[in-house]
Amino acid sequence: MNDKYEKQMKKGVLDMLVLKLLRSEAKYGYQIIQEMKEKSDEAFLLKDGTLYPVLYRLEDDGLVTSSWSEAKGKQTPRKYYEITGEGQKALEEIEAVWKRISDGIKKIMEE
């Protein structure tokens, strides 16, 4: 049962976390997966099938754009995702909502 709740809670924050990781620079999918894993102390172990629908949805919403890199030597081209100005604004709004919700949860849980 624990796994069910964990998945549900994580699903609700993926857009925010992906936008946050893209805030500093453009990244490709595997890079996002690895950073999410490392920065969360392995709390977020995403699979391609979880990340890419999030990226496609963010792109459809105009919050990120994507572009292909050129092949360099043996390296194959990679699709890089970058946050847009609209994505920056959305991230600020999402972070404000997250703070309000997490503060409210903290108050309830401390009772």
N, C-alpha and C positions, 0 to 999 in steps of 0.2 A: 504494500500500500504506500510506503514511503516514496518509492520511485514515481508513483503517479503524481503526487503533490509536487515533487521536485521538478518534474518535467513541465508541469503546468506553470509553476512560478518562473522557471527559466524562459519559457516561451514568451512570456509577457515582457521581457526586458531585452530580447535580442536586437530589435531595431535600434534601441538606444545604445547598446554596447557596440554594435557594428559602426554606427555613425561616429561614436566617440573614438574608435580606433582609426577611422578614416580622417579624422579631424586634422591630424598632423601631416599626413602625406597619403598619396595614392598607394593602394596595396592590391595584390592579387589574392584570389581566394585562399590558397593554401597558407599564405602569409597571415591572413586574418585568422584562420583556424589555429595556427601555431601561437600567435600573439594572445588570442583569447585563452588558450590553454595555459600558457606561461603566466600571464598577468593575473589570472584567476586562481592560481595555485591548483590547476586542474579541476576546478569546479565546473568549468565549461569545456567539455570535450565534444566539439561539434563534428559532425560528419558532413560531407559534401551535400548530401540530400537534405540537410537542415539549413546550411548556410546559403546555398544558391537561391532557393525560393525567397529568402529574406532580401538578398541583393537585388533580385529581379523586381520584387515588390517596391523596394526603395527607389530603384531606377524608374519604374513605371510612375511613381509618385513625384518624380523630379528631384528627389533628395540626393541622389548620386548619379554620376555619369560613368560610362565605361569606355575604354579604348584599348586597342591591342598594341603591345610592344612589338618592336621588330626583332626578328631572330638574330641572336648574337652567337656566332660560332655554333656549338652543338646545342645551345639553349633554344628551345622552341618558343614561339611567340606566347606571351601571357596576356590575359585580359586583366587590366588594372581598373579598379574602382576608385572614384574620387568624390568627395562630398561637394555638393553645390552650395551656393549662397543660401538657397532655400533650405537645403539640408542643415546648414549651420543654424539658421533660425529655428527650424524644427527641433534640433538637438537642444537648444536652449530652453524651448518650451517643454520638451519631454523631461529634461533634467529638473525643471521647476516642479512639474507634476510628480516626478519620482521623489523629490525631497519632501513634498507635502504628504504623499502617501506613506513613505518610510517613516517620517516623523510621527504620523498618526498610528502606524503599526507599533512603533516603539512605545508610545504612550500606553496603548492597550496592553501590550505584552508585559510591561513593567508593573501592572497592577497586581 
